[in-house]
Amino acid sequence: MAAAVSFRWLEILEKEFDKAFVDLDLLLGEVDPDQCELTYDGRQKMTALSAAFAQLCHKAQTIFQTNAKLEVIGFDSNRIVTIAFGSVILKL
């Protein structure tokens, strides 16, 4: 199902983001203490980026869940239509 692939994709994306975030945080930790303003500004930007990414992931997850439900409803509807159509043919 497409839903399973979507959820797996989102999980991989979150792991990649987390790794890049940690790497960047470690890099900012290596900045010369005389440039603490740069480190502070960089971490503020990282916080904003992280919040935006979290919202994006939440919205994507909601869409994936809705799609998964619609897939199930769609499969059931197709089966019902097929059964109903088959009944009509049998009655003719």
N, CA, C and O atoms as a Tinker XYZ file with bonds, in Angstrom:
   368  protein
     1  N      0.831000   -1.199000    0.000000    73     2
     2  CA     0.000000    0.000000    0.000000    64     1     3
     3  C      0.868000    1.253000    0.000000    63     2     4     5
     4  O      1.980000    1.270000    0.528000    81     3
     5  N      0.339000    2.263000   -0.590000    73     3     6
     6  CA     1.053000    3.536000   -0.681000    64     5     7
     7  C      1.228000    4.172000    0.690000    63     6     8     9
     8  O      2.210000    4.873000    0.932000    81     7
     9  N      0.284000    3.930000    1.582000    73     7    10
    10  CA     0.352000    4.539000    2.909000    64     9    11
    11  C      1.579000    4.057000    3.677000    63    10    12    13
    12  O      2.252000    4.845000    4.342000    81    11
    13  N      1.865000    2.769000    3.584000    73    11    14
    14  CA     3.028000    2.221000    4.292000    64    13    15
    15  C      4.316000    2.843000    3.771000    63    14    16    17
    16  O      5.219000    3.155000    4.547000    81    15
    17  N      4.398000    3.021000    2.465000    73    15    18
    18  CA     5.580000    3.642000    1.860000    64    17    19
    19  C      5.703000    5.088000    2.331000    63    18    20    21
    20  O      6.803000    5.557000    2.623000    81    19
    21  N      4.585000    5.789000    2.404000    73    19    22
    22  CA     4.593000    7.191000    2.832000    64    21    23
    23  C      5.087000    7.330000    4.265000    63    22    24    25
    24  O      5.906000    8.198000    4.568000    81    23
    25  N      4.581000    6.463000    5.149000    73    23    26
    26  CA     5.007000    6.533000    6.540000    64    25    27
    27  C      6.487000    6.189000    6.679000    63    26    28    29
    28  O      7.193000    6.805000    7.477000    81    27
    29  N      6.954000    5.220000    5.918000    73    27    30
    30  CA     8.375000    4.836000    5.955000    64    29    31
    31  C      9.240000    5.992000    5.446000    63    30    32    33
    32  O     10.286000    6.302000    6.017000    81    31
    33  N      8.779000    6.627000    4.355000    73    31    34
    34  CA     9.510000    7.764000    3.801000    64    33    35
    35  C      9.627000    8.878000    4.836000    63    34    36    37
    36  O     10.692000    9.475000    4.996000    81    35
    37  N      8.533000    9.154000    5.533000    73    35    38
    38  CA     8.541000   10.215000    6.536000    64    37    39
    39  C      9.493000    9.874000    7.677000    63    38    40    41
    40  O     10.204000   10.748000    8.174000    81    39
    41  N      9.511000    8.622000    8.090000    73    39    42
    42  CA    10.411000    8.186000    9.157000    64    41    43
    43  C     11.875000    8.370000    8.746000    63    42    44    45
    44  O     12.685000    8.842000    9.543000    81    43
    45  N     12.210000    8.008000    7.536000    73    43    46
    46  CA    13.582000    8.166000    7.032000    64    45    47
    47  C     13.947000    9.649000    6.967000    63    46    48    49
    48  O     15.046000   10.041000    7.362000    81    47
    49  N     13.033000   10.461000    6.475000    73    47    50
    50  CA    13.267000   11.900000    6.377000    64    49    51
    51  C     13.517000   12.518000    7.747000    63    50    52    53
    52  O     14.407000   13.355000    7.897000    81    51
    53  N     12.739000   12.114000    8.744000    73    51    54
    54  CA    12.924000   12.639000   10.101000    64    53    55
    55  C     14.284000   12.245000   10.663000    63    54    56    57
    56  O     14.942000   13.052000   11.318000    81    55
    57  N     14.708000   11.008000   10.409000    73    55    58
    58  CA    16.023000   10.560000   10.892000    64    57    59
    59  C     17.151000   11.356000   10.230000    63    58    60    61
    60  O     18.120000   11.734000   10.888000    81    59
    61  N     17.018000   11.604000    8.934000    73    59    62
    62  CA    18.034000   12.386000    8.225000    64    61    63
    63  C     18.081000   13.822000    8.750000    63    62    64    65
    64  O     19.158000   14.395000    8.913000    81    63
    65  N     16.917000   14.392000    9.009000    73    63    66
    66  CA    16.872000   15.744000    9.554000    64    65    67
    67  C     17.524000   15.783000   10.934000    63    66    68    69
    68  O     18.326000   16.672000   11.219000    81    67
    69  N     17.183000   14.827000   11.783000    73    67    70
    70  CA    17.754000   14.784000   13.127000    64    69    71
    71  C     19.273000   14.678000   13.082000    63    70    72    73
    72  O     19.968000   15.354000   13.841000    81    71
    73  N     19.788000   13.833000   12.195000    73    71    74
    74  CA    21.240000   13.673000   12.084000    64    73    75
    75  C     21.896000   14.979000   11.632000    63    74    76    77
    76  O     22.911000   15.398000   12.190000    81    75
    77  N     21.310000   15.615000   10.618000    73    75    78
    78  CA    21.861000   16.877000   10.121000    64    77    79
    79  C     21.774000   17.960000   11.190000    63    78    80    81
    80  O     22.680000   18.783000   11.317000    81    79
    81  N     20.692000   17.963000   11.955000    73    79    82
    82  CA    20.512000   18.949000   13.021000    64    81    83
    83  C     21.586000   18.780000   14.092000    63    82    84    85
    84  O     22.189000   19.760000   14.532000    81    83
    85  N     21.823000   17.547000   14.507000    73    83    86
    86  CA    22.842000   17.275000   15.527000    64    85    87
    87  C     24.227000   17.641000   15.003000    63    86    88    89
    88  O     25.025000   18.244000   15.720000    81    87
    89  N     24.514000   17.276000   13.747000    73    87    90
    90  CA    25.814000   17.617000   13.152000    64    89    91
    91  C     26.031000   19.129000   13.122000    63    90    92    93
    92  O     27.120000   19.611000   13.432000    81    91
    93  N     24.998000   19.867000   12.750000    73    91    94
    94  CA    25.102000   21.323000   12.707000    64    93    95
    95  C     25.268000   21.909000   14.108000    63    94    96    97
    96  O     26.026000   22.860000   14.300000    81    95
    97  N     24.568000   21.347000   15.075000    73    95    98
    98  CA    24.699000   21.811000   16.456000    64    97    99
    99  C     26.120000   21.574000   16.973000    63    98   100   101
   100  O     26.697000   22.423000   17.653000    81    99
   101  N     26.667000   20.416000   16.642000    73    99   102
   102  CA    28.053000   20.128000   17.046000    64   101   103
   103  C     29.022000   21.092000   16.363000    63   102   104   105
   104  O     29.985000   21.549000   16.978000    81   103
   105  N     28.771000   21.394000   15.113000    73   103   106
   106  CA    29.610000   22.334000   14.375000    64   105   107
   107  C     29.550000   23.723000   15.013000    63   106   108   109
   108  O     30.573000   24.391000   15.159000    81   107
   109  N     28.349000   24.147000   15.389000    73   107   110
   110  CA    28.221000   25.450000   16.056000    64   109   111
   111  C     28.924000   25.457000   17.414000    63   110   112   113
   112  O     29.394000   26.499000   17.871000    81   111
   113  N     28.992000   24.300000   18.047000    73   111   114
   114  CA    29.701000   24.197000   19.316000    64   113   115
   115  C     31.200000   24.386000   19.172000    63   114   116   117
   116  O     31.885000   24.696000   20.146000    81   115
   117  N     31.709000   24.201000   17.969000    73   115   118
   118  CA    33.141000   24.352000   17.714000    64   117   119
   119  C     33.535000   25.786000   17.354000    63   118   120   121
   120  O     34.719000   26.079000   17.185000    81   119
   121  N     32.559000   26.668000   17.237000    73   119   122
   122  CA    32.847000   28.066000   16.894000    64   121   123
   123  C     33.590000   28.713000   18.058000    63   122   124   125
   124  O     33.313000   28.440000   19.226000    81   123
   125  N     34.522000   29.560000   17.718000    73   123   126
   126  CA    35.336000   30.262000   18.714000    64   125   127
   127  C     34.444000   30.988000   19.730000    63   126   128   129
   128  O     33.504000   31.678000   19.338000    81   127
   129  N     34.726000   30.841000   21.015000    73   127   130
   130  CA    33.911000   31.495000   22.047000    64   129   131
   131  C     33.802000   33.015000   21.877000    63   130   132   133
   132  O     32.852000   33.630000   22.361000    81   131
   133  N     34.778000   33.615000   21.186000    73   131   134
   134  CA    34.709000   35.057000   20.939000    64   133   135
   135  C     33.558000   35.410000   19.995000    63   134   136   137
   136  O     33.122000   36.560000   19.928000    81   135
   137  N     33.085000   34.423000   19.284000    73   135   138
   138  CA    31.987000   34.640000   18.331000    64   137   139
   139  C     30.692000   33.987000   18.830000    63   138   140   141
   140  O     29.940000   33.387000   18.062000    81   139
   141  N     30.460000   34.122000   20.120000    73   139   142
   142  CA    29.287000   33.482000   20.717000    64   141   143
   143  C     27.982000   34.027000   20.134000    63   142   144   145
   144  O     26.968000   33.329000   20.124000    81   143
   145  N     28.004000   35.270000   19.651000    73   143   146
   146  CA    26.800000   35.832000   19.038000    64   145   147
   147  C     26.414000   35.043000   17.783000    63   146   148   149
   148  O     25.232000   34.819000   17.521000    81   147
   149  N     27.413000   34.630000   17.018000    73   147   150
   150  CA    27.175000   33.820000   15.827000    64   149   151
   151  C     26.563000   32.472000   16.215000    63   150   152   153
   152  O     25.620000   32.001000   15.579000    81   151
   153  N     27.102000   31.872000   17.248000    73   151   154
   154  CA    26.565000   30.600000   17.735000    64   153   155
   155  C     25.125000   30.765000   18.205000    63   154   156   157
   156  O     24.266000   29.942000   17.888000    81   155
   157  N     24.865000   31.818000   18.955000    73   155   158
   158  CA    23.517000   32.073000   19.461000    64   157   159
   159  C     22.531000   32.283000   18.309000    63   158   160   161
   160  O     21.445000   31.705000   18.305000    81   159
   161  N     22.911000   33.106000   17.342000    73   159   162
   162  CA    22.046000   33.352000   16.181000    64   161   163
   163  C     21.810000   32.061000   15.390000    63   162   164   165
   164  O     20.694000   31.784000   14.950000    81   163
   165  N     22.859000   31.295000   15.221000    73   163   166
   166  CA    22.743000   30.026000   14.496000    64   165   167
   167  C     21.795000   29.064000   15.191000    63   166   168   169
   168  O     21.002000   28.389000   14.536000    81   167
   169  N     21.872000   29.000000   16.502000    73   167   170
   170  CA    20.981000   28.097000   17.245000    64   169   171
   171  C     19.544000   28.594000   17.231000    63   170   172   173
   172  O     18.614000   27.787000   17.251000    81   171
   173  N     19.346000   29.892000   17.198000    73   171   174
   174  CA    17.982000   30.425000   17.084000    64   173   175
   175  C     17.384000   30.032000   15.733000    63   174   176   177
   176  O     16.222000   29.634000   15.649000    81   175
   177  N     18.185000   30.146000   14.687000    73   175   178
   178  CA    17.723000   29.765000   13.349000    64   177   179
   179  C     17.426000   28.265000   13.294000    63   178   180   181
   180  O     16.457000   27.842000   12.663000    81   179
   181  N     18.260000   27.471000   13.954000    73   179   182
   182  CA    18.041000   26.027000   13.999000    64   181   183
   183  C     16.732000   25.696000   14.717000    63   182   184   185
   184  O     16.013000   24.781000   14.316000    81   183
   185  N     16.429000   26.435000   15.768000    73   183   186
   186  CA    15.182000   26.216000   16.502000    64   185   187
   187  C     13.978000   26.518000   15.619000    63   186   188   189
   188  O     13.003000   25.766000   15.612000    81   187
   189  N     14.045000   27.614000   14.878000    73   187   190
   190  CA    12.954000   27.968000   13.969000    64   189   191
   191  C     12.811000   26.918000   12.862000    63   190   192   193
   192  O     11.700000   26.520000   12.512000    81   191
   193  N     13.928000   26.482000   12.328000    73   191   194
   194  CA    13.920000   25.464000   11.283000    64   193   195
   195  C     13.336000   24.153000   11.801000    63   194   196   197
   196  O     12.556000   23.498000   11.110000    81   195
   197  N     13.711000   23.782000   12.995000    73   195   198
   198  CA    13.208000   22.551000   13.607000    64   197   199
   199  C     11.701000   22.624000   13.837000    63   198   200   201
   200  O     10.989000   21.650000   13.594000    81   199
   201  N     11.219000   23.759000   14.298000    73   199   202
   202  CA     9.783000   23.929000   14.527000    64   201   203
   203  C      9.008000   23.834000   13.212000    63   202   204   205
   204  O      7.954000   23.201000   13.153000    81   203
   205  N      9.524000   24.456000   12.177000    73   203   206
   206  CA     8.861000   24.403000   10.872000    64   205   207
   207  C      8.856000   22.974000   10.321000    63   206   208   209
   208  O      7.862000   22.521000    9.754000    81   207
   209  N      9.967000   22.280000   10.495000    73   207   210
   210  CA    10.050000   20.896000   10.025000    64   209   211
   211  C      9.081000   20.005000   10.795000    63   210   212   213
   212  O      8.441000   19.132000   10.208000    81   211
   213  N      8.969000   20.217000   12.091000    73   211   214
   214  CA     8.040000   19.423000   12.909000    64   213   215
   215  C      6.597000   19.636000   12.451000    63   214   216   217
   216  O      5.823000   18.683000   12.365000    81   215
   217  N      6.238000   20.882000   12.159000    73   215   218
   218  CA     4.884000   21.165000   11.668000    64   217   219
   219  C      4.649000   20.496000   10.311000    63   218   220   221
   220  O      3.584000   19.930000   10.067000    81   219
   221  N      5.640000   20.566000    9.445000    73   219   222
   222  CA     5.534000   19.937000    8.135000    64   221   223
   223  C      5.346000   18.424000    8.273000    63   222   224   225
   224  O      4.503000   17.836000    7.595000    81   223
   225  N      6.119000   17.807000    9.137000    73   223   226
   226  CA     6.000000   16.359000    9.348000    64   225   227
   227  C      4.625000   15.998000    9.907000    63   226   228   229
   228  O      4.021000   15.007000    9.496000    81   227
   229  N      4.141000   16.803000   10.839000    73   227   230
   230  CA     2.826000   16.542000   11.429000    64   229   231
   231  C      1.738000   16.632000   10.354000    63   230   232   233
   232  O      0.851000   15.780000   10.291000    81   231
   233  N      1.810000   17.651000    9.520000    73   231   234
   234  CA     0.811000   17.814000    8.461000    64   233   235
   235  C      0.914000   16.678000    7.435000    63   234   236   237
   236  O     -0.103000   16.173000    6.961000    81   235
   237  N      2.134000   16.282000    7.099000    73   235   238
   238  CA     2.322000   15.175000    6.158000    64   237   239
   239  C      1.763000   13.880000    6.749000    63   238   240   241
   240  O      1.114000   13.105000    6.047000    81   239
   241  N      2.013000   13.652000    8.021000    73   239   242
   242  CA     1.502000   12.447000    8.680000    64   241   243
   243  C     -0.028000   12.436000    8.676000    63   242   244   245
   244  O     -0.640000   11.391000    8.455000    81   243
   245  N     -0.637000   13.579000    8.916000    73   243   246
   246  CA    -2.095000   13.679000    8.881000    64   245   247
   247  C     -2.622000   13.352000    7.488000    63   246   248   249
   248  O     -3.614000   12.638000    7.344000    81   247
   249  N     -1.957000   13.874000    6.471000    73   247   250
   250  CA    -2.360000   13.581000    5.087000    64   249   251
   251  C     -2.197000   12.098000    4.786000    63   250   252   253
   252  O     -3.072000   11.496000    4.163000    81   251
   253  N     -1.092000   11.501000    5.219000    73   251   254
   254  CA    -0.863000   10.082000    4.970000    64   253   255
   255  C     -1.923000    9.226000    5.658000    63   254   256   257
   256  O     -2.396000    8.242000    5.088000    81   255
   257  N     -2.301000    9.603000    6.895000    73   255   258
   258  CA    -3.338000    8.858000    7.612000    64   257   259
   259  C     -4.686000    8.968000    6.890000    63   258   260   261
   260  O     -5.412000    7.982000    6.762000    81   259
   261  N     -5.004000   10.155000    6.430000    73   259   262
   262  CA    -6.255000   10.358000    5.699000    64   261   263
   263  C     -6.258000    9.544000    4.410000    63   262   264   265
   264  O     -7.257000    8.910000    4.074000    81   263
   265  N     -5.144000    9.564000    3.695000    73   263   266
   266  CA    -5.040000    8.782000    2.463000    64   265   267
   267  C     -5.193000    7.290000    2.731000    63   266   268   269
   268  O     -5.834000    6.576000    1.960000    81   267
   269  N     -4.599000    6.822000    3.833000    73   267   270
   270  CA    -4.711000    5.403000    4.179000    64   269   271
   271  C     -6.172000    5.036000    4.441000    63   270   272   273
   272  O     -6.638000    3.987000    3.998000    81   271
   273  N     -6.892000    5.895000    5.158000    73   271   274
   274  CA    -8.319000    5.637000    5.417000    64   273   275
   275  C     -9.112000    5.649000    4.123000    63   274   276   277
   276  O     -9.984000    4.806000    3.915000    81   275
   277  N     -8.809000    6.609000    3.246000    73   275   278
   278  CA    -9.520000    6.692000    1.968000    64   277   279
   279  C     -9.229000    5.490000    1.079000    63   278   280   281
   280  O    -10.104000    5.037000    0.341000    81   279
   281  N     -8.009000    4.972000    1.144000    73   279   282
   282  CA    -7.676000    3.772000    0.378000    64   281   283
   283  C     -8.537000    2.600000    0.828000    63   282   284   285
   284  O     -9.053000    1.847000    0.002000    81   283
   285  N     -8.688000    2.452000    2.136000    73   283   286
   286  CA    -9.501000    1.354000    2.671000    64   285   287
   287  C    -10.954000    1.533000    2.258000    63   286   288   289
   288  O    -11.601000    0.585000    1.815000    81   287
   289  N    -11.461000    2.745000    2.403000    73   287   290
   290  CA   -12.851000    3.020000    2.001000    64   289   291
   291  C    -13.016000    2.777000    0.511000    63   290   292   293
   292  O    -14.019000    2.207000    0.081000    81   291
   293  N    -12.048000    3.201000   -0.272000    73   291   294
   294  CA   -12.103000    3.004000   -1.722000    64   293   295
   295  C    -12.109000    1.539000   -2.097000    63   294   296   297
   296  O    -12.862000    1.132000   -2.982000    81   295
   297  N    -11.279000    0.731000   -1.437000    73   295   298
   298  CA   -11.252000   -0.699000   -1.724000    64   297   299
   299  C    -12.578000   -1.341000   -1.358000    63   298   300   301
   300  O    -13.091000   -2.174000   -2.105000    81   299
   301  N    -13.139000   -0.963000   -0.216000    73   299   302
   302  CA   -14.434000   -1.499000    0.189000    64   301   303
   303  C    -15.524000   -1.080000   -0.781000    63   302   304   305
   304  O    -16.382000   -1.887000   -1.137000    81   303
   305  N    -15.497000    0.168000   -1.208000    73   303   306
   306  CA   -16.494000    0.657000   -2.155000    64   305   307
   307  C    -16.401000   -0.093000   -3.482000    63   306   308   309
   308  O    -17.421000   -0.444000   -4.075000    81   307
   309  N    -15.196000   -0.331000   -3.938000    73   307   310
   310  CA   -15.015000   -1.070000   -5.189000    64   309   311
   311  C    -15.568000   -2.483000   -5.068000    63   310   312   313
   312  O    -16.194000   -2.993000   -5.998000    81   311
   313  N    -15.339000   -3.106000   -3.932000    73   311   314
   314  CA   -15.831000   -4.464000   -3.720000    64   313   315
   315  C    -17.364000   -4.477000   -3.693000    63   314   316   317
   316  O    -17.994000   -5.362000   -4.272000    81   315
   317  N    -17.956000   -3.486000   -3.013000    73   315   318
   318  CA   -19.415000   -3.392000   -2.935000    64   317   319
   319  C    -20.007000   -3.167000   -4.317000    63   318   320   321
   320  O    -20.994000   -3.804000   -4.687000    81   319
   321  N    -19.407000   -2.266000   -5.077000    73   319   322
   322  CA   -19.896000   -1.998000   -6.432000    64   321   323
   323  C    -19.773000   -3.255000   -7.294000    63   322   324   325
   324  O    -20.681000   -3.579000   -8.061000    81   323
   325  N    -18.662000   -3.953000   -7.166000    73   323   326
   326  CA   -18.461000   -5.173000   -7.943000    64   325   327
   327  C    -19.494000   -6.227000   -7.573000    63   326   328   329
   328  O    -20.066000   -6.879000   -8.447000    81   327
   329  N    -19.730000   -6.392000   -6.281000    73   327   330
   330  CA   -20.729000   -7.364000   -5.827000    64   329   331
   331  C    -22.118000   -6.950000   -6.301000    63   330   332   333
   332  O    -22.879000   -7.781000   -6.797000    81   331
   333  N    -22.448000   -5.682000   -6.152000    73   331   334
   334  CA   -23.759000   -5.193000   -6.581000    64   333   335
   335  C    -23.913000   -5.340000   -8.088000    63   334   336   337
   336  O    -24.971000   -5.757000   -8.560000    81   335
   337  N    -22.900000   -5.013000   -8.833000    73   335   338
   338  CA   -22.952000   -5.115000  -10.288000    64   337   339
   339  C    -23.101000   -6.580000  -10.702000    63   338   340   341
   340  O    -23.847000   -6.904000  -11.626000    81   339
   341  N    -22.392000   -7.440000  -10.014000    73   339   342
   342  CA   -22.503000   -8.880000  -10.284000    64   341   343
   343  C    -23.898000   -9.382000  -10.004000    63   342   344   345
   344  O    -24.404000  -10.230000  -10.740000    81   343
   345  N    -24.537000   -8.881000   -8.957000    73   343   346
   346  CA   -25.905000   -9.287000   -8.635000    64   345   347
   347  C    -26.867000   -8.853000   -9.710000    63   346   348   349
   348  O    -27.783000   -9.597000  -10.061000    81   347
   349  N    -26.676000   -7.665000  -10.237000    73   347   350
   350  CA   -27.554000   -7.155000  -11.293000    64   349   351
   351  C    -27.418000   -8.021000  -12.528000    63   350   352   353
   352  O    -28.418000   -8.356000  -13.163000    81   351
   353  N    -26.203000   -8.387000  -12.874000    73   351   354
   354  CA   -25.985000   -9.235000  -14.045000    64   353   355
   355  C    -26.631000  -10.596000  -13.840000    63   354   356   357
   356  O    -27.232000  -11.141000  -14.765000    81   355
   357  N    -26.514000  -11.158000  -12.621000    73   355   358
   358  CA   -27.097000  -12.459000  -12.359000    64   357   359
   359  C    -28.616000  -12.432000  -12.459000    63   358   360   361
   360  O    -29.231000  -13.409000  -12.886000    81   359
   361  N    -29.219000  -11.316000  -12.068000    73   359   362
   362  CA   -30.680000  -11.202000  -12.097000    64   361   363
   363  C    -31.212000  -11.039000  -13.511000    63   362   364   365
   364  O    -32.364000  -11.383000  -13.780000    81   363
   365  N    -30.404000  -10.528000  -14.407000    73   363   366
   366  CA   -30.862000  -10.334000  -15.782000    64   365   367
   367  C    -31.033000  -11.662000  -16.420000    63   366   368
   368  O    -31.414000  -11.741000  -17.588000    81   367
